[in-house]
């Protein structure tokens, strides 16, 4: 038996390894971008950042320290500099692929961090496994800017699992749709006509505002924005406003009609006494039309001043003597509280205030000339 050289004996003392083998080593050095391991082989092993995690910005000194044990898979026996190339990420990927497979089979909801926005969707990391969420499955509405999701944790379900082809597809949209449907159902079961609830203005249009009630949207029509006249919803409400509304009605299809005409704020409740016929009131010209002027008496109550009632003299157009913002006094000539209509007259007020003319003696003489004497003529005897 020939004697073994020192080098042969040294090599004999180390275990043998092969590509694809899983080894456990002790950390002997760690840098932000690499980890050095003693794996009981004649050469130390190295785990580079890319072989540890899919996070390209990860500082390895924050996750391992000297003395820690780490499991890794052999990728290459010699990297050209005498080190064994190892991958801890492969170990995690295999283990986590199994978890993802089970989640796929059981339709389990997973949570992962968005690594980056890529062409056509989001790259999400779940326990070291990269999942692709197509743009069409990110939300239930069109998302123009996907970069806002980068760095966020999002929930999804796996709809396709094929790790051999590196094709693992996630779907976030179906979770959003399902949760909204459940929230809508719960809301519709809990609200009733007449309920007063808080909501958030979601969108404002020329005809009204859509209000998020926490599970479903309701429409606050321009005619229901208050007891007073609303000229422009976009000047009255803005997206994000927190407002209180009352449920006016719920259709069989689940459409919710809202109002801000709260009964206890109805100015017409006391209108019968406050604006009774004959009362003199003060108001501001709110708008003009060819047939008259609309006078705002208070929030929620407008009255009509017809063109014929503006003056004791003939007025062709209201705009000839009035302008929006003018404050006027007038007499109430008609009130229909049920129809919410009030008619005013400045003319009636002017007539009342006009000085009465004194009756002079010559006026009486003129009046005598118009006294009806027909009866006297009938009583006179007929001429023979």
DRENDO-1510 file (C-alpha; in Angstrom, 1 decimal, always signed):
<recs>
REC; n; res; u; v; w
REC; 1; UNK; +0.0; +0.0; +0.0 .
REC; 2; UNK; +1.5; +3.3; -1.1 .
REC; 3; UNK; +1.8; +6.1; +1.3 .
REC; 4; UNK; -0.7; +9.0; +0.8 .
REC; 5; UNK; +0.7; +12.5; +0.3 .
REC; 6; UNK; -0.3; +15.3; +2.7 .
REC; 7; UNK; -2.4; +16.8; +0.0 .
REC; 8; UNK; -4.2; +13.6; -0.6 .
REC; 9; UNK; -4.8; +13.1; +3.1 .
REC; 10; UNK; -6.1; +16.7; +3.3 .
REC; 11; UNK; -8.5; +16.2; +0.4 .
REC; 12; UNK; -9.6; +12.9; +1.9 .
REC; 13; UNK; -10.6; +14.7; +5.1 .
REC; 14; UNK; -13.1; +16.9; +3.2 .
REC; 15; UNK; -16.4; +15.6; +2.0 .
REC; 16; UNK; -17.2; +15.5; -1.6 .
REC; 17; UNK; -19.9; +17.6; -3.2 .
REC; 18; UNK; -21.7; +17.7; -6.5 .
REC; 19; UNK; -23.8; +20.1; -8.4 .
REC; 20; UNK; -27.4; +20.2; -7.3 .
REC; 21; UNK; -26.6; +18.9; -3.8 .
REC; 22; UNK; -28.0; +20.6; -0.8 .
REC; 23; UNK; -25.4; +21.6; +1.8 .
REC; 24; UNK; -25.5; +23.3; +5.2 .
REC; 25; UNK; -22.7; +25.8; +6.0 .
REC; 26; UNK; -21.7; +28.2; +8.7 .
REC; 27; UNK; -21.4; +31.9; +7.9 .
REC; 28; UNK; -17.7; +33.0; +8.2 .
REC; 29; UNK; -18.0; +36.4; +6.5 .
REC; 30; UNK; -20.9; +38.5; +5.3 .
REC; 31; UNK; -20.9; +41.6; +3.1 .
REC; 32; UNK; -23.9; +43.6; +1.7 .
REC; 33; UNK; -23.7; +41.7; -1.6 .
REC; 34; UNK; -22.4; +38.3; -0.6 .
REC; 35; UNK; -22.1; +35.6; +2.1 .
REC; 36; UNK; -19.1; +33.3; +2.6 .
REC; 37; UNK; -19.8; +29.8; +4.1 .
REC; 38; UNK; -17.7; +27.1; +5.5 .
REC; 39; UNK; -19.4; +24.0; +4.0 .
REC; 40; UNK; -16.9; +21.4; +5.2 .
REC; 41; UNK; -15.4; +21.2; +1.7 .
REC; 42; UNK; -11.9; +22.0; +0.6 .
REC; 43; UNK; -13.2; +25.3; -0.7 .
REC; 44; UNK; -15.6; +27.7; +0.9 .
REC; 45; UNK; -18.9; +28.4; -0.6 .
REC; 46; UNK; -20.3; +31.8; -1.7 .
REC; 47; UNK; -23.9; +33.0; -1.8 .
REC; 48; UNK; -24.3; +36.1; -3.9 .
REC; 49; UNK; -27.2; +38.6; -3.3 .
REC; 50; UNK; -29.0; +37.3; -6.4 .
REC; 51; UNK; -28.7; +33.8; -5.1 .
REC; 52; UNK; -30.1; +34.7; -1.7 .
REC; 53; UNK; -33.2; +36.8; -2.6 .
REC; 54; UNK; -35.1; +38.3; -5.5 .
REC; 55; UNK; -34.8; +41.7; -3.9 .
REC; 56; UNK; -31.9; +43.3; -5.8 .
REC; 57; UNK; -31.5; +46.0; -3.1 .
REC; 58; UNK; -31.3; +43.7; -0.1 .
REC; 59; UNK; -28.3; +44.3; +2.2 .
REC; 60; UNK; -27.3; +40.8; +3.3 .
REC; 61; UNK; -25.7; +42.1; +6.5 .
REC; 62; UNK; -29.2; +42.9; +7.7 .
REC; 63; UNK; -30.4; +39.3; +7.4 .
REC; 64; UNK; -27.5; +37.0; +8.4 .
REC; 65; UNK; -24.4; +37.3; +10.7 .
REC; 66; UNK; -21.2; +35.4; +11.2 .
REC; 67; UNK; -21.9; +32.1; +13.0 .
REC; 68; UNK; -25.3; +31.6; +11.5 .
REC; 69; UNK; -26.0; +28.3; +9.7 .
REC; 70; UNK; -27.4; +28.5; +6.2 .
REC; 71; UNK; -28.8; +25.9; +3.8 .
REC; 72; UNK; -27.9; +26.2; +0.2 .
REC; 73; UNK; -27.8; +24.3; -3.1 .
REC; 74; UNK; -24.6; +23.8; -5.0 .
REC; 75; UNK; -24.7; +25.5; -8.4 .
REC; 76; UNK; -21.1; +25.3; -9.5 .
REC; 77; UNK; -18.1; +23.5; -7.9 .
REC; 78; UNK; -15.7; +26.2; -8.8 .
REC; 79; UNK; -16.4; +29.8; -9.7 .
REC; 80; UNK; -13.0; +30.3; -11.3 .
REC; 81; UNK; -11.6; +31.7; -8.1 .
REC; 82; UNK; -11.7; +28.6; -6.0 .
REC; 83; UNK; -15.1; +29.1; -4.4 .
REC; 84; UNK; -18.2; +26.9; -4.6 .
REC; 85; UNK; -21.2; +28.8; -6.0 .
REC; 86; UNK; -24.2; +28.3; -3.8 .
REC; 87; UNK; -27.8; +29.3; -3.9 .
REC; 88; UNK; -30.0; +29.8; -0.8 .
REC; 89; UNK; -32.7; +31.2; -3.0 .
REC; 90; UNK; -33.1; +27.9; -4.9 .
REC; 91; UNK; -33.8; +26.2; -1.6 .
REC; 92; UNK; -36.4; +28.8; -0.6 .
REC; 93; UNK; -37.9; +28.7; -4.1 .
REC; 94; UNK; -38.4; +24.9; -4.0 .
REC; 95; UNK; -40.0; +25.1; -0.5 .
REC; 96; UNK; -42.1; +28.1; -1.4 .
REC; 97; UNK; -43.1; +26.7; -4.7 .
REC; 98; UNK; -44.7; +23.9; -2.8 .
REC; 99; UNK; -46.5; +26.4; -0.6 .
REC; 100; UNK; -47.7; +28.3; -3.8 .
REC; 101; UNK; -48.8; +25.0; -5.3 .
REC; 102; UNK; -50.9; +24.2; -2.2 .
REC; 103; UNK; -52.3; +27.8; -2.3 .
REC; 104; UNK; -53.2; +27.4; -6.0 .
REC; 105; UNK; -54.9; +24.0; -5.3 .
REC; 106; UNK; -56.9; +25.4; -2.3 .
REC; 107; UNK; -57.6; +28.9; -3.9 .
REC; 108; UNK; -55.9; +30.4; -0.9 .
REC; 109; UNK; -55.4; +34.2; -0.6 .
REC; 110; UNK; -51.7; +35.2; -0.5 .
REC; 111; UNK; -50.0; +38.4; +0.4 .
REC; 112; UNK; -46.8; +39.5; -1.4 .
REC; 113; UNK; -44.8; +42.7; -1.9 .
REC; 114; UNK; -44.8; +44.4; -5.3 .
REC; 115; UNK; -41.2; +44.3; -6.5 .
REC; 116; UNK; -41.7; +46.5; -9.6 .
REC; 117; UNK; -44.1; +47.5; -12.2 .
REC; 118; UNK; -43.2; +45.8; -15.5 .
REC; 119; UNK; -44.6; +45.9; -19.0 .
REC; 120; UNK; -48.2; +44.8; -18.7 .
REC; 121; UNK; -48.5; +44.3; -15.0 .
REC; 122; UNK; -46.8; +43.9; -11.6 .
REC; 123; UNK; -44.0; +41.7; -10.4 .
REC; 124; UNK; -44.9; +40.5; -6.8 .
REC; 125; UNK; -42.6; +38.5; -4.5 .
REC; 126; UNK; -44.2; +35.9; -2.2 .
REC; 127; UNK; -41.7; +34.2; +0.0 .
REC; 128; UNK; -39.0; +34.4; -2.7 .
REC; 129; UNK; -41.4; +33.3; -5.5 .
REC; 130; UNK; -42.0; +35.8; -8.2 .
REC; 131; UNK; -45.6; +36.1; -9.2 .
REC; 132; UNK; -46.9; +38.1; -12.2 .
REC; 133; UNK; -50.2; +40.0; -11.8 .
REC; 134; UNK; -51.3; +41.3; -15.2 .
REC; 135; UNK; -52.5; +44.9; -15.4 .
REC; 136; UNK; -56.1; +43.7; -16.2 .
REC; 137; UNK; -56.1; +41.7; -12.9 .
REC; 138; UNK; -54.7; +44.4; -10.6 .
REC; 139; UNK; -58.0; +46.1; -10.0 .
REC; 140; UNK; -61.6; +46.2; -11.0 .
REC; 141; UNK; -61.1; +49.5; -12.6 .
REC; 142; UNK; -58.6; +50.6; -15.2 .
REC; 143; UNK; -55.2; +51.5; -13.6 .
REC; 144; UNK; -53.1; +53.9; -15.8 .
REC; 145; UNK; -50.2; +54.2; -13.3 .
REC; 146; UNK; -49.1; +50.9; -11.8 .
REC; 147; UNK; -45.9; +52.3; -10.3 .
REC; 148; UNK; -47.9; +53.5; -7.3 .
REC; 149; UNK; -48.1; +49.9; -6.1 .
REC; 150; UNK; -44.3; +49.4; -6.0 .
REC; 151; UNK; -43.3; +48.6; -2.4 .
REC; 152; UNK; -46.8; +47.8; -1.3 .
REC; 153; UNK; -48.1; +44.5; +0.1 .
REC; 154; UNK; -51.1; +43.3; -2.0 .
REC; 155; UNK; -53.4; +40.3; -1.8 .
REC; 156; UNK; -54.0; +37.9; -4.7 .
REC; 157; UNK; -54.9; +34.4; -5.6 .
REC; 158; UNK; -52.9; +32.2; -7.9 .
REC; 159; UNK; -54.8; +31.4; -11.1 .
REC; 160; UNK; -52.1; +29.7; -13.0 .
REC; 161; UNK; -49.1; +27.7; -11.6 .
REC; 162; UNK; -46.3; +26.5; -14.0 .
REC; 163; UNK; -42.9; +27.0; -12.3 .
REC; 164; UNK; -41.2; +25.0; -15.0 .
REC; 165; UNK; -42.1; +27.7; -17.5 .
REC; 166; UNK; -41.6; +30.4; -14.9 .
REC; 167; UNK; -45.3; +31.2; -15.3 .
REC; 168; UNK; -47.1; +31.9; -12.0 .
REC; 169; UNK; -50.0; +34.2; -12.5 .
REC; 170; UNK; -51.8; +36.1; -9.7 .
REC; 171; UNK; -55.2; +37.8; -9.7 .
REC; 172; UNK; -56.1; +40.7; -7.3 .
REC; 173; UNK; -59.2; +41.8; -9.2 .
REC; 174; UNK; -61.5; +38.9; -8.2 .
REC; 175; UNK; -60.8; +39.6; -4.6 .
REC; 176; UNK; -61.8; +43.2; -4.9 .
REC; 177; UNK; -64.9; +42.3; -6.9 .
REC; 178; UNK; -65.9; +39.7; -4.3 .
REC; 179; UNK; -65.3; +42.0; -1.4 .
REC; 180; UNK; -67.3; +44.9; -2.9 .
REC; 181; UNK; -70.2; +42.5; -3.7 .
REC; 182; UNK; -70.2; +41.4; -0.1 .
REC; 183; UNK; -70.0; +44.9; +1.3 .
REC; 184; UNK; -72.8; +46.1; -1.1 .
REC; 185; UNK; -75.0; +43.2; +0.0 .
REC; 186; UNK; -74.3; +44.0; +3.7 .
REC; 187; UNK; -75.0; +47.7; +3.2 .
REC; 188; UNK; -78.3; +47.1; +1.3 .
REC; 189; UNK; -79.4; +44.8; +4.1 .
REC; 190; UNK; -78.7; +47.4; +6.8 .
REC; 191; UNK; -80.1; +50.7; +5.3 .
REC; 192; UNK; -83.7; +51.8; +4.9 .
REC; 193; UNK; -85.5; +54.7; +3.4 .
REC; 194; UNK; -85.2; +57.7; +5.7 .
REC; 195; UNK; -81.9; +56.6; +7.3 .
REC; 196; UNK; -79.3; +59.4; +7.7 .
REC; 197; UNK; -75.8; +58.2; +7.1 .
REC; 198; UNK; -72.3; +59.6; +6.3 .
REC; 199; UNK; -70.6; +59.1; +2.9 .
REC; 200; UNK; -67.7; +60.3; +0.8 .
REC; 201; UNK; -68.2; +62.1; -2.5 .
REC; 202; UNK; -66.7; +59.8; -5.1 .
REC; 203; UNK; -67.5; +61.7; -8.3 .
REC; 204; UNK; -69.3; +64.9; -9.3 .
REC; 205; UNK; -71.1; +65.4; -12.5 .
REC; 206; UNK; -73.3; +68.2; -14.0 .
REC; 207; UNK; -76.5; +66.4; -12.8 .
REC; 208; UNK; -75.4; +65.3; -9.4 .
REC; 209; UNK; -72.8; +63.6; -7.2 .
REC; 210; UNK; -72.1; +59.9; -6.6 .
REC; 211; UNK; -71.5; +59.2; -2.9 .
REC; 212; UNK; -69.6; +56.2; -1.5 .
REC; 213; UNK; -71.7; +54.9; +1.4 .
REC; 214; UNK; -69.2; +52.2; +2.4 .
REC; 215; UNK; -70.1; +49.3; +0.2 .
REC; 216; UNK; -72.2; +50.9; -2.5 .
REC; 217; UNK; -72.6; +54.2; -4.2 .
REC; 218; UNK; -75.7; +56.4; -4.0 .
REC; 219; UNK; -76.8; +59.3; -6.3 .
REC; 220; UNK; -77.3; +62.7; -4.9 .
REC; 221; UNK; -79.2; +64.4; -7.7 .
REC; 222; UNK; -78.8; +68.2; -8.2 .
REC; 223; UNK; -82.4; +68.7; -7.2 .
REC; 224; UNK; -81.8; +66.9; -3.9 .
REC; 225; UNK; -78.6; +68.8; -2.8 .
REC; 226; UNK; -80.6; +71.0; -0.4 .
REC; 227; UNK; -83.8; +72.9; +0.1 .
REC; 228; UNK; -82.3; +75.8; -1.9 .
REC; 229; UNK; -81.5; +75.9; -5.6 .
REC; 230; UNK; -78.2; +74.4; -6.7 .
REC; 231; UNK; -76.8; +75.8; -9.9 .
REC; 232; UNK; -73.7; +73.7; -10.2 .
REC; 233; UNK; -72.9; +70.5; -8.3 .
REC; 234; UNK; -69.2; +70.9; -9.1 .
REC; 235; UNK; -69.1; +74.2; -7.2 .
REC; 236; UNK; -71.0; +72.7; -4.3 .
REC; 237; UNK; -69.2; +69.4; -3.7 .
REC; 238; UNK; -65.7; +68.0; -4.5 .
REC; 239; UNK; -64.3; +64.5; -4.7 .
REC; 240; UNK; -63.3; +63.4; -1.2 .
REC; 241; UNK; -65.8; +65.6; +0.7 .
REC; 242; UNK; -67.3; +63.9; +3.7 .
REC; 243; UNK; -71.1; +64.6; +3.7 .
REC; 244; UNK; -74.2; +63.5; +5.6 .
REC; 245; UNK; -77.1; +62.3; +3.4 .
REC; 246; UNK; -80.5; +60.7; +3.8 .
REC; 247; UNK; -81.7; +57.6; +2.0 .
REC; 248; UNK; -84.5; +58.8; -0.3 .
REC; 249; UNK; -85.2; +55.5; -1.9 .
REC; 250; UNK; -83.8; +52.1; -2.9 .
REC; 251; UNK; -84.9; +50.5; -6.2 .
REC; 252; UNK; -85.4; +46.8; -6.7 .
REC; 253; UNK; -82.1; +46.7; -8.7 .
REC; 254; UNK; -80.3; +48.1; -5.6 .
REC; 255; UNK; -79.9; +51.7; -6.9 .
REC; 256; UNK; -79.7; +54.2; -4.0 .
REC; 257; UNK; -81.2; +57.7; -4.3 .
REC; 258; UNK; -80.0; +60.2; -1.8 .
REC; 259; UNK; -81.1; +63.6; -0.6 .
REC; 260; UNK; -79.9; +66.4; +1.6 .
REC; 261; UNK; -83.4; +67.8; +2.1 .
REC; 262; UNK; -83.6; +66.9; +5.8 .
REC; 263; UNK; -87.2; +67.3; +7.1 .
REC; 264; UNK; -86.1; +69.2; +10.2 .
REC; 265; UNK; -84.5; +71.8; +8.0 .
REC; 266; UNK; -87.5; +72.3; +5.7 .
REC; 267; UNK; -88.0; +76.1; +5.5 .
REC; 268; UNK; -91.5; +75.6; +4.1 .
REC; 269; UNK; -92.7; +74.2; +7.5 .
REC; 270; UNK; -93.2; +77.7; +8.8 .
REC; 271; UNK; -93.9; +79.4; +5.4 .
REC; 272; UNK; -97.7; +79.6; +6.0 .
REC; 273; UNK; -97.2; +82.1; +8.8 .
REC; 274; UNK; -93.9; +83.7; +7.8 .
REC; 275; UNK; -95.0; +84.3; +4.2 .
REC; 276; UNK; -98.7; +84.7; +4.6 .
REC; 277; UNK; -100.6; +86.7; +2.0 .
REC; 278; UNK; -100.4; +90.3; +2.9 .
REC; 279; UNK; -97.0; +90.1; +4.6 .
REC; 280; UNK; -94.3; +92.5; +3.5 .
REC; 281; UNK; -91.0; +90.6; +3.0 .
REC; 282; UNK; -87.5; +91.4; +1.9 .
REC; 283; UNK; -85.4; +89.3; -0.5 .
REC; 284; UNK; -82.6; +89.3; -3.0 .
REC; 285; UNK; -82.9; +89.0; -6.8 .
REC; 286; UNK; -81.6; +85.5; -7.5 .
REC; 287; UNK; -82.2; +85.3; -11.3 .
REC; 288; UNK; -84.1; +87.1; -14.1 .
REC; 289; UNK; -86.4; +85.8; -16.8 .
REC; 290; UNK; -88.5; +87.6; -19.4 .
REC; 291; UNK; -91.7; +87.0; -17.4 .
REC; 292; UNK; -90.3; +88.1; -14.1 .
REC; 293; UNK; -87.7; +87.9; -11.4 .
REC; 294; UNK; -87.0; +85.1; -8.9 .
REC; 295; UNK; -86.5; +86.5; -5.4 .
REC; 296; UNK; -84.6; +84.5; -2.8 .
REC; 297; UNK; -86.3; +85.0; +0.6 .
REC; 298; UNK; -84.1; +82.6; +2.5 .
REC; 299; UNK; -82.2; +79.3; +2.0 .
REC; 300; UNK; -84.6; +77.0; +0.2 .
REC; 301; UNK; -87.4; +79.5; -0.6 .
REC; 302; UNK; -87.7; +81.5; -3.8 .
REC; 303; UNK; -90.7; +83.6; -4.8 .
REC; 304; UNK; -91.8; +84.9; -8.2 .
REC; 305; UNK; -92.1; +88.6; -8.8 .
REC; 306; UNK; -94.0; +88.8; -12.1 .
REC; 307; UNK; -93.0; +91.5; -14.6 .
REC; 308; UNK; -96.4; +93.1; -14.2 .
REC; 309; UNK; -95.9; +93.5; -10.4 .
REC; 310; UNK; -92.5; +95.2; -10.5 .
REC; 311; UNK; -93.8; +98.7; -10.7 .
REC; 312; UNK; -96.9; +100.9; -11.0 .
REC; 313; UNK; -95.5; +101.9; -14.4 .
REC; 314; UNK; -95.2; +99.5; -17.4 .
REC; 315; UNK; -92.0; +97.4; -17.4 .
REC; 316; UNK; -91.0; +95.7; -20.6 .
REC; 317; UNK; -88.3; +93.5; -19.2 .
REC; 318; UNK; -87.4; +92.8; -15.5 .
REC; 319; UNK; -83.7; +93.5; -16.4 .
REC; 320; UNK; -84.6; +97.0; -17.3 .
REC; 321; UNK; -85.1; +97.9; -13.6 .
REC; 322; UNK; -83.6; +95.0; -11.7 .
REC; 323; UNK; -80.3; +93.1; -11.6 .
REC; 324; UNK; -79.2; +90.0; -9.8 .
REC; 325; UNK; -78.2; +90.8; -6.2 .
REC; 326; UNK; -80.6; +93.7; -5.7 .
REC; 327; UNK; -82.4; +93.6; -2.4 .
REC; 328; UNK; -86.1; +94.4; -2.7 .
REC; 329; UNK; -89.2; +94.7; -0.5 .
REC; 330; UNK; -92.5; +93.4; -1.8 .
REC; 331; UNK; -95.9; +92.2; -0.6 .
REC; 332; UNK; -97.0; +88.5; -0.6 .
REC; 333; UNK; -100.0; +88.2; -3.0 .
REC; 334; UNK; -100.2; +84.4; -3.2 .
REC; 335; UNK; -98.9; +81.4; -1.3 .
REC; 336; UNK; -99.2; +77.7; -2.1 .
REC; 337; UNK; -97.0; +75.9; +0.4 .
REC; 338; UNK; -97.9; +72.5; -0.9 .
REC; 339; UNK; -96.6; +73.5; -4.4 .
REC; 340; UNK; -93.9; +75.6; -2.8 .
REC; 341; UNK; -94.9; +78.7; -4.7 .
REC; 342; UNK; -95.0; +82.3; -3.5 .
REC; 343; UNK; -96.0; +85.3; -5.6 .
REC; 344; UNK; -94.8; +88.9; -4.7 .
REC; 345; UNK; -95.8; +92.4; -5.8 .
REC; 346; UNK; -93.8; +95.6; -5.5 .
REC; 347; UNK; -96.6; +97.3; -7.3 .
REC; 348; UNK; -99.1; +96.5; -4.5 .
REC; 349; UNK; -96.7; +98.0; -2.0 .
REC; 350; UNK; -96.2; +101.1; -4.0 .
REC; 351; UNK; -100.0; +101.6; -4.4 .
REC; 352; UNK; -100.5; +101.3; -0.6 .
REC; 353; UNK; -97.7; +103.8; +0.0 .
REC; 354; UNK; -98.9; +106.4; -2.6 .
REC; 355; UNK; -100.3; +109.5; -0.9 .
REC; 356; UNK; -104.1; +109.8; -1.1 .
REC; 357; UNK; -105.2; +112.8; -3.0 .
REC; 358; UNK; -107.4; +115.4; -1.1 .
REC; 359; UNK; -111.0; +115.8; -2.5 .
REC; 360; UNK; -111.4; +119.4; -3.7 .
REC; 361; UNK; -114.7; +121.3; -4.1 .
REC; 362; UNK; -114.4; +121.4; -7.9 .
REC; 363; UNK; -113.9; +117.7; -8.0 .
REC; 364; UNK; -117.2; +117.2; -6.2 .
REC; 365; UNK; -118.9; +119.4; -8.8 .
REC; 366; UNK; -117.5; +117.3; -11.6 .
REC; 367; UNK; -118.6; +114.2; -9.8 .
REC; 368; UNK; -122.1; +115.5; -9.5 .
REC; 369; UNK; -122.3; +115.7; -13.3 .
REC; 370; UNK; -121.8; +112.0; -13.5 .
REC; 371; UNK; -124.6; +111.1; -11.0 .
REC; 372; UNK; -127.0; +108.6; -12.5 .
REC; 373; UNK; -130.5; +110.4; -12.8 .
REC; 374; UNK; -132.2; +107.7; -14.8 .
REC; 375; UNK; -134.7; +107.0; -12.0 .
REC; 376; UNK; -135.8; +110.7; -11.8 .
REC; 377; UNK; -136.4; +110.7; -15.5 .
REC; 378; UNK; -138.6; +107.6; -15.2 .
REC; 379; UNK; -140.7; +109.3; -12.4 .
REC; 380; UNK; -141.3; +112.4; -14.5 .
REC; 381; UNK; -144.8; +112.6; -16.1 .
REC; 382; UNK; -145.0; +112.1; -19.8 .
REC; 383; UNK; -145.6; +115.0; -22.0 .
REC; 384; UNK; -149.1; +115.2; -23.6 .
</recs>
